[in-house]
Amino acid sequence: MFHIITTTQLQKKIGDISKNIGEKTYIVTGRGIAKVVLLPYFDGCDDLIDDYMEEFEILKNKDKLQKWLKKSAESGMSDLVI
């Protein structure tokens, strides 16, 4: 379950948060908008974080990617031969 905290609460309670991060997950908000997720770290999770960041970039640039793919599809087959 996520615990929603403000950036001010994060700054004031960083010691407590770091002690129990293995038991709780935090969403940090700024001015009512979610900005950061704090998750526990474990050996071997680097690949999972890389996958998440890739998905984040794809979703962040979704409109731009869709336009690019549509333009590419409309241009037809390439004459590239391998």
BELDANOR-V508323 format. One record per pair of residues at least 24 apart in sequence whose C-alpha atoms are under 10 Angstrom apart, sorted by sequence separation. I is the first residue (numbers start at 1). GAP is how many residues later the second one is. D is the distance in Angstrom with one decimal. If there is no record, write none. Layout:
i: <I | I>
gap: <GAP | GAP>
d: <D | D>
This chain:
i: <1 | 2 | 3 | 4 | 5 | 6 | 7 | 1 | 2 | 3 | 4 | 5 | 6 | 2 | 6 | 5 | 6 | 7 | 6 | 7 | 5 | 6 | 7 | 4 | 4 | 3 | 2 | 3 | 2 | 2>
gap: <24 | 24 | 24 | 24 | 24 | 24 | 24 | 25 | 25 | 25 | 25 | 25 | 25 | 26 | 26 | 27 | 27 | 27 | 28 | 28 | 29 | 29 | 29 | 30 | 33 | 34 | 35 | 35 | 36 | 37>
d: <6.7 | 5.4 | 6.1 | 6.0 | 6.2 | 6.0 | 8.8 | 8.6 | 6.5 | 8.5 | 7.2 | 8.9 | 8.0 | 10.0 | 7.9 | 9.7 | 9.3 | 9.9 | 8.9 | 9.1 | 9.3 | 9.5 | 9.3 | 8.5 | 9.3 | 9.8 | 9.0 | 9.8 | 9.4 | 9.7>
